[in-house]
Amino acid sequence: MAYAAVMADSVLKSQPAPSSSICRLPDDVVNQIAAGEVIERPAAVVKELVENALDAGARRIRVRIEGGGLSRIIVEDDGHGMDAEELTLCVQRHATSKLSVSVDGGGVDLLNISTMGFRGEALPSIGAVARLSIASRAAGSTEAYAIVVDGGAYNDPSPCAWSGARSGCRIEVENLFSRTPARLKFMRSERAESLAVSDVMRRLALANPACGFVLENGERAVFRIEAEADAETASLLARAGAILGREFRENAIEIDAVRDDVRVFGFAGLPTFSRGSAQHQYLFVNRRPVKDRMLTGVLRAAYQDFLARDRHPMATLYIELPPTQVDVNVHPAKTEVRFRDTGGVRGLIIGGLRHALAAAGHRASTTVAGAMLGAARPASGLPFQSYAGPSQSAPPAGARYTDGLADSASQSGFQSEYAGRSARFDPVEPSPEEKQADYPLGVARAQMHETYVLAQTADGIVIVDQHAAHERLVYERMKGELAQGGVRTQGLLIPEIVELSKEEAERVCERAAELAEMGLEIEPFGNGAVAVRATPALLGQTDVQGLVRDLADDFASFDAGMALKERIEEVMGNMACRGSVRAGRRLNPEEMNALLRQMEATPHSGQCNHGRPTYVELKLSDIERLFGRR
């Protein structure tokens, strides 16, 4: 206690005494304070400058950084450019071309913004903490002008050289935060800042497929992406493939949902194509990259019974709605938004995602087969030794195998010698109907290790994990029965009183009707408490206090009560696991084919309840490549 008192006294003494009068801060200090809100790091500079280029109608943007963006940032575009008068205005605070002000002094509608920028703060803020040089040539003009801002001070624009006949701008930022060395000390490593710039550029490139982007880190080209065609969906998928990789393009499902004036479209990865973090989720509102907790929570809710809690889906989702239905004027960085109808947008996204996932059926990601092929290696370093049966001797040197190999192998006792040593292999003779049928998952041919079903398709083979596949089938059937009959409740003899903060209790009580549909009956109980009168019967004896507190946290963070849904689905998942076909059980041909046919008819059967694949498909061409036949 004595140490704490000494420290507190020291802190109080180190603080300056409050001024007796109010004084106006110098302009340079005001600019630096304002710049701290907009310009947090080099990535923020790149974001603001590239967004200005997009608003200027650019169709090709080149960005070059040095020293992680702290030493130098260069942004070149082919937009409509600026003349000398506009150059003088653009470096002054709150001067912008994005908002129109009426001549009679009428107000500006900040809820009807259709451009990326609108505050008029980016260029003055950058000029306050770095040396800013802008050279520009306006469309239709034959002259180019340049202006330099250093520490907030600038002179009149002067004529400058300009290569080519195109219009546009060339902006150079040098020695970022040289005017605020305290901020410079908080910058991360050069590599970390470079990665942050790359992430910003990827998000802007994903949102604008009609524009080409080039990012260079020193002399090295990070990526170079040409402008895509005009077809919207095809362009978005092509741009996503160029940025996120071919695997995302091959394993993405299309989402397109419309309700009233709101449209949600884009692409999301299959559950078996997931990542260990949420950094591969790209969300856009009216083509503006955003990082919104509600939207991140919506993605988690849509995939909650397909992925383990430590796995996250990949997605590029675009939300388009009238500008008056969303507020982008929440934070100077413009990465946060507020929807007028949050619940409607959330429901539309979840509905669109789940509809797309259901339409994917039993489809699994191609990366599963790719991983298997990558793990397969030809045997090497093994001495050649021919095998002869007990009654046969080894063939003479130089003897060649003939078409009678299968017969001789069977006569030599190969199956009886090795059948139980490696894999249980039960040959299945297909019926004439099955021979002619073209099933997506093929026709069962064998069961290996009493765990995996081997099926033959028209152009390859499929290996099914019988336990994981049947677990998903049982789980989906239980979900359907639960949806039809509703969640049965279990009344409590004595209501459970849960103490919460006033805000938490209000959030939970606002969702009382939604929670009642899932079997949890609650009602207000005084100030900052709720009374729980019934719980879902499926949960049995459960920690009511912990459940309600988890729900309150979910409503605060994700605007969704996922804790209760996850607990119910976890119980159903465990029940499905215990009630499904176990590994080690031998299946007859009819059972194996019945499993395959049910998988084809059941949504989400390509992955188990935890996001693991239920089957692997290998094309005949891949198998032939393994054996050097191609």
N, C-alpha and C positions, 0 to 999 in steps of 0.2 A: 504493500500500500504506500509505503514511504517513497519507493521508486516511482510509482505512478504519479504521486503528487508532485514530485520534483520535475518529472517530464512535462506534466500539464502546465506547471508554472513556467517552465522554460519556453514552451510553445507560446504561451500568452505573452511573455516578454518579447519574443522574437517578432510578434505581429506588430505592424505599425499602428500607431494611435489613430482612431477615426478622425477624419477631417471635420472641422467645425462648420464648413460651408461646402456647397455643391459646386463643382467646377466642370467645365466641358473638356473632354479628352481631346488631345491633338488628332488631326485627321489621319496621320500615319498610324497612330495606335488604333484608331477606329477601324481602319482598313485591315490591319493585321488581325484584330479580333474577329472581324467578319470573315476574313480569309480562313481562319481556323475552323469555321463551320463548314465551308464549302470544300476547301483544299486540305484534305487530311493526309494524303500521301501522293506519290507520283501517279498511281492508278486513277485517282480522282481528277488529276489534271488531264490525263488522256481521255477519260470519260467525258468531261465537259467540252473539250476541244472537238472530239469526234462527233458528239451530239450536235454541236454548232454546225459542223460540216454537213451532217445529214439534214438539218433544218435548211441549209443553204442549197439543197438539191444536189449534193455531190453524188456521183456514180462511181468514183474510185477514190479511196482514201489510203494514204501511205503514212505509217507511223514508224518512227525510229527513236529508240531510247539508248542512252549510254549511262553506265553506272547505275543501273536499275531505275533510271529516270531522274535521279537526283542531279546528275551532271548535265544532262541535256535531253530534251524531248523535242522532236520535230514532227509536225503534222502538216501534210500537204493534201489538198483536195481540189477537185475540179468543179466546185459549186459556182454560184453566180457572183461571188466576190463582193468587194466594197470599194467605193470611191474615197477620195480624200476626206470629204465631210463625214462619211460614215465611220472611217477609221478614227477620227477624233472623238466621235460619240461612243464608239464601242468600248473604249478603255475607261469610260466614266461610269461610276456606280449607278445602277438601276436605269441604265439606258439599254433598250432592247427593241428589236424589230418584231418580236413574237406576239406582243400585245398591242392592240390598237386603242388609242385614247381619243374619245370624241372631242370635237372642237369646242362644244359648249360646256366642257368641263364635267361631263358625265363620268360615272364610275367605270371601272374595268371588271368584267366578269371573270373572276379567278376560278370559277367552277366550270368553265367551258374552254379548256386549254387543249389544243390539238397538236402542239409542237413539243419537241423534247425539252427545250429550254424556254424560260419565260421570266426569270428573275432579274437578268441583267447584272449578275454578280460575278460570273466566272472569270472573265478577262481582267477586270479590276482587281479581283482577289489574287489572281496569279501574279499580276504586275506588282502587287504589294509585298510579295514574299520571294520574288525571283526577278531575273532580267528577262523581259518579254519583248520579242521582236515580231512584228506582223508586217508581211508584205502581201499586197493584194492587187488584183486587177479585176475591175467590175466587168460584167457581161456587156458587150457592145462598145467597150472603151478600148482605146489603143494605148493608154498610159497606165502605168502601175505606180503605186505609192507604198511607202513604208513608214512605220511609226515604231518607236522604241519606248518602253516603259521600264524604269529601273527604280525599285523601291517606291512605287506609286507616283514618281515624277515622270513627266513626258513632255516632248516638244511637238510642234506642228508636224504633220506628215510631209515627207519629201519624196520627189520622184525617185524611182529605183529601176534597176534592170529587171526584165521578166522574159523568161525563155518560152517560146512557143506562142501560139495564137489563142490558147484557151484562157478562160477566166478561172478564178479560184483564189485560194489563200495559201500562204506558207507561214506557219507560226512556229517560232523557236523559243523554247523556254530553257534558260541556262541557270545553273546554280540555285536549284530550288531550295527554299527555306534558308538561303544565305542571310536574309534579313531577320530571321527568327531562329537563331542557333539552338534555342531551347527545344523547339519542335524537331530540329534536325537530330538531336540526341535520341529521340524516341523512334527514329526510323529503324526498321529491321534490316537484315542483311541485303546485299545487292541482289542475291538470288531470290529472296522472298519478295522483294519489291518488283522484280521482273516477272515473277509468276503472277502477282496480283494484276499487273498490266495485261498479261496474256489472258487472264480470266475475264477482265473487262472487255477486251477486244473480241473474245469469243462470244460473249453475250450480245454485244452490239452487232456482230456479224450474223448471229443466228436470227436476230430480230429484223435484219434488213437484207434479205437474199438478193434484192435487185442492185445492190451496191457491192463492188469489189473491194477487198481489204488486203493490205500488205502490212505485216508487222516485222520489224527488224530490230534485233538486239545487237548493237554494234555492227559488225560486218556480217553477222549471221542472220539469215532469214528464218524467223520463227514459223510463219506460215504465209502463204500467198494464195488468196482465194479470189477467183474470178466471179463476176456478177452472174447470177443464175437467170434462167428464162422467166417468162411472165406467168406461166402456169403456177398458181399459188401453192397448192399442195405438193406438186412435184418439186418445186423450187425449194420449199422448206425442207423436204426430206433429203434432197440432194445437198443442201447447205449443211444440214445436220450430219450427214454422212461425211462431208468434207472436214468438219470440225471435230466431231465426236468419234469418227472412225467408221470403217465399213461394217464392223460387227453391230454397231447400234442400228445402222440402216437395215441390216438383215434381220434383226431381232426386235424391231419396233412395231407396235400396233398403232393404227391411226385412231384418233379421237376426234369426233365432230358432233357437238351437241349444241342445240339452239333453244332458248326459251325467252320469249318476248324479244327484247332488244339486246340480249346478251348472247354471245357465241363463244364457246370454248372449243378450240381445235388444236391439233398438234400431234405429237407422238410420244408414246411411253414404252419403256422396255418390258419385255416379258418378265414374269416373276423369277424365272431361272436366270435372267440376265440382270443381276443386281450388283450393288456395290456396298462397300463397308462404311461409306459416309454419304451425306446428302449434298455434297458439293457438285455432283453431276446432275443436279436438277435445275433447269433453266426456265424461269417463269417470266412472262411478259404480259403487261397490261397496256393495251393500245400500242403495241410494239415498243413499250418502254421496259427495259430490264428492271425487275424489282426483286427485293428480298423481303418477303412478307411471312411472318410466323403463321398467319392463318392459312395461307396457301400451302406452306410446307406441311402443316398439320392435316390439310385436306388430302394430300398425297399419301401421307401415312395412314389415314383412315381408310382410303380406297384400297390399299394393299395390306391391310392389317391381318387378314386371315390367309394371306399367300406368302408372307415373308416373316422370318424371325425378326425380333425387335432390333437386332444389331445389323440388319441389312436394309438397304434403301434402294428404291427403284431409280433408274435413269429416266429422264423425261425432258421434253421441250414443249411446254404448254403455253398457248397464246389465248388471252382473254380479250375480246373486243366488245365494247359497250359504249353508249353515248358518253362523251366527256362530262356531261352534267351528272352522271351516275357514279363518278369516282372522283375523289379529291387527291390530286397529286401534290398539292401545296401543303404537305405535312412537315417536311424536313428539307433543309437547303440541299442535301445530297440527292433528293428526289428519288430515293430507292424504296421509300415506304409510301403506301397508298391506303386510302380508306374508301370502302365501298358503301354506297347508300343502302343497298340491300345485301348485307353480308351473308345472311342465311340463304338467300336465293342463289347467289354466286357459288357458295359452298356446295349446296345441293346439286347444282348443275354440273360442277366439276366431278363430284363423287359419282353421280349417275352416269356421266359420260365415260369415265374411266372404267367403271364396273361393267357397263354395257360392252365396251371394247374388249375387256378381259374375257367376258363370257363369249363374245364372238370368236375369240382366239381358240376356243375349244380345248383340245388336248395338245395344242402346239407347245413345243419346248424350244429353247434357244439353240441355235446352231453351235454356240460355243461349247456346249456339252460334248458334242461329237468331235469338235476340234480339239478339245482337251484330251479326249480319249485317243485320237489319232496321234497327237503330239507325244503321248506317253508310250505309244506302241513303237517298239524298236525291233529290227530283225535280230535274231540270235547271232552272236558272233563269238569266236574263240572256243567253240565247242568242237571237240574231235569228232569226225564223222565215224559213225558205227552203225552198220546196217543191222536190223533186227530179224532174226529168224525164229520161227516157232520151235517148240521142244523137239519136234520130229524132223526139223529141217536144218540144214547147214547154211552158212552164209553164202551168198551168190559169189561166183568167181569174179575176179577182178575184171573190169571192163564190161560187165553185164549191164544191160540197160533195162529200166522199168518199162513195162508194157501196160496195155489196157487191162490186164488181169490183176492189177495191183490191189484193188479192193477185195477181190476174191481171195488172193493169197494172204492178205492181211487178216481177213476174217478166219481163214483156215489156220493161220499161225497162232490163233488164240489171243490176238491183240485186244479185243474187247473184254474178254474174260480176265485178262491180266491187268488191264489199266482202268476198267470202267469205274471201280470204286476208289481209285487212287487220286484222281484229279477232279472230275466233274460227273455228277449224275446226269446221264444223257439218255433221255427217253424218246426215241424216235416216234414221230407222230405221222401217220399216213393220212393226208387230207382227203376229204370226200371229193367227188367230182364237182359238186357245187362250189366248194372252197377253191378248187384249182382254177375255176373260171372267174371267181370273184376278185375284185380289185379293192381290198380293204386298205384304208390309210395306214393302219398299223399291221397289216399283213395277216398271215395265217400261222398259228403256232406250229413249230416244228420240233421243239424240244424244251426240256426243263433242265437247267444246269445248277448244280450245287443245291438243289431243292429250294432255290431262292430266286433265280432269274429265268424268265421265260424268253426263249429265242423264237422270233417270228420272222418269216420271209415275206418281204414286200415285192412289188413289181420291179423295183430297181435297187434293192438293197436288203438289209436286215435291220431288225429292231430288237433291242435287248431291254426287257421290262423288269424292274424291281417289283416283284409281286406284292410285297408287303406295303411299300410306299404307295403303289398304285391303288390297291384296295383300300388303304387308309383314306385317301382322298375321296374315293367313291362313297364310302360309308359316311364321311364327314359332310359331303354335299347332300346326301340323302337326309341326314339329321337336320341340316340347315333348312331344307325344304319342308320337312315335317314341322319344324319349329315355326316357320313363317306361316304355315297354314293353320296350326293350332294355337299360335301365340305362346308367349312365355308364361308358364304357370308360376304363380306366386306362393310363397310360404309366409303366412302371417306370423308375427312375433307376439308372444303372450304379453310381453312388456315392451313397449316401444323403446328403441335405442336412441338416446339423446347424444347428438354429436355436436361438440363445441367448435365453432369456427369463428373467423373474424366476420364482421358485419358484411363486408364486401363479398367474401366467399359464400356466406349463407345466401345472400341475394342472388348470386350467380347460379347456385345450385337450385334454389327454389324457382327461378325463372325457367328452368328446364324440367320442372316436375312432371309435366305431361309426357315429355320425351322419355324420361327415366321410367315412368309407369308402364310404357309400352314394352320395356325390357324387364319388367317385373320388380322394379325398385320403387316402392311407394314412400314418398317423403312429404313433409309439410313443415311450415315455419314453426319454430318453438322459441318464442321470445326474441331477444335482441342478440343476433350472432350465434344462433343455434338452430338445428333442424332435428325433427323427430322422424325416425325411420320406422314404419309400421309393417312393412313386408319386404322380403328379399326374393330374388329368383330361386325357385325350388331347385333348379339345376345346380346351384352353387353349394347346396347343403349348408353345413356349418361354415360360416365365413366371417372374416374380420370386417364387421360393418363400419367401425370407426375408420380403419385404414382405407376402405373402399370409398367412402364419402369424401375423405380428404384428397384421395387421388383424383376423384372426379372434379373437385373444386380446382385442383391444379390444372387439369386438362382443359376445363372451361376457360381458365385464365390464359393458358398458353396457346391452345389450338382451337378454341371455340367449338370443341367437340368432346363429349364424354366417352373417350375411348377406353378408359379403365374398366368400366362395366362390360362393354362389348368384348374386350380382350379376355376378361375373366370367363365370361360365358363361352366364348369360342375356345379358350384354352381347355375348359372342362369337356366340351364336345370333342375337341381334338384328342384329348386323352382317352375318352370313351371310344372314339373311332379307332385309335391305335390299338386298344385292347380288344376290340371286336373285329378287327380285320384279319385277313389271312397272314399267318406268321411265317417268317423265314424258316426254312427247314421242313415245311409241309409239302409233300409230293402232291401235285395236281394231275388229274387225268386230262386228256386232250380236250374234252368238252369244257372243263373248268377253265383251262387256259384260254381257249377261244372266247368263252363267255366274258372273261376278264378284259380281253382286248376289245370286244364289241361294246362293253359298257364304258370303257375309257373313251372310245370314239364318240359316244353319245353324251358324255358328261363334261360340262364346262370345267376348265382349270385342271383337268386331269393330267396335264403335262408336268405338274409339280405337286409335291406333297404339301401338307399344311405349313411346313417350315421353309418352303421355297426351294427345296432340293428337287432335282429332276426325277421323274418316275420312269423315264425310259431314255434310251440313247438310240439314235438312228444313224446308221452308216450306209452311205450310198455305195453301190457296187463299184463305181469309179474310184472311190476312196480306198476301198479294200484292194482293188487291183493295183493301185498306186503303191500300197504298202508292200506288195509282193513283186514290184518292179515290172508289172505287166503293162504299165503305161508310162 
